[in-house]
Amino acid sequence: MSKKERHLFPGSNTSQGFYPFFQYIMPTDEARRIFYIKGGPGTGKSSLMYKIAKVFLDKGYFVEFFHCSSDNESLDAIKIRELNIALIDGTAPHMNDPDIPGAVDEILNLGVCLNEKELTKHKDTIAEISSEIKYTFSRAFTYINSARMIHDDWSYHNKKALDIVALNSLSEKLKNEIIKKSIGGLGKERHFFATAFTPNGIISYINTLYENDDNIYILKGGPGTGKTTILNYIKNEVLRNGYSIEVFHDPLIPSRVEHIIIPNLNTVLLTSNEISNGKFNGIEIDMNNLLNQKYLDSVESKIEEDKNTFYKLLNIGLGSLSNFKNVHDKLEYFYVQNMDFKEVDNMAEQIINRLLDYEKEIL
């Protein structure tokens, strides 16, 4: 039976700071309605989205859950596919606002449920905690970016050992296996993260994103072994031949592609790499077979040093992210204590009733 939900990240903590792809959740030219939810930490944004999602999951709709990379148990957005409806967190660090106010999208302000008078009494403490949160993220990004620079050196050695002719030949072979014919036009693309750096470590939802009976190719290999080159080539050829595609980016280097899914070709290309070390069932392609082993043997000590340093720096960065949750809980406490959650529940019911009205339009 086809799954009725999938889980992914619309943004991630990366070597470049927080990197968002929120514009792909629900493009305004496809949307029936988009709600941008405003409100401070602990004001019930995520709970409201979970509540609404459950109503429509129970009715048999397909729901996409977009998780927060700062707390993967919380949500940044949901999309109800058949209704073309999305609810999206519009607060920092992803300051999302309506593009076509009123006609397509609108703001849902949970801040009106706050007791601002009581909250103001704690403004100095709240400001102090907010400053600590900023430092926590800054330290995490510093170490993740340092890890990325060491990663570049590790990647350099593999790139130098890579047989480009063999790589191009493999790319062409895969393209011919995957794309049997052109359907005309230019395909659409969506960009997200399946894997993210979170306070709970490296979290991946890739196994929720495709069906088990897909044509699955797994590219195995370290940095610089040509995986991204193949994925970018296949992506461009798929789009050129009229097929739509989902592109999932690497949380270390967001310009780097980690996985691609081609729904209309029933095909998935996954990577098992130095970040996620994913275990998948499918056709395995070992990219290390394209490398000049003699050269790699000559720089083995340098590569080993790069590996050890990379993981050491990355783990320090992830450790700093893990501290964020404790600090953020302190901040949430003040908002939770001064929030009228009964009114939030009333707002949720009003939104649900509006969405049920949209449902009548498509029946």
PyMOL commands that set and color helices and strands:
alter all, ss='L'
color gray80, all
select helices_A, chain A and resi 22-24+45-58+81-83+110-113+116-120+123-161+164-178+206-208+227-240+263-265+287-290+293-298+300-337+341-362
alter helices_A, ss='H'
color red, helices_A
select strands_A, chain A and resi 5-8+11-14+17-20+33-38+63-68+71-80+85-89+105-109+189-192+195-198+201-204+215-220+245-249+257-262+267-272+283-286
alter strands_A, ss='S'
color yellow, strands_A
deselect
rebuild
show_as cartoon
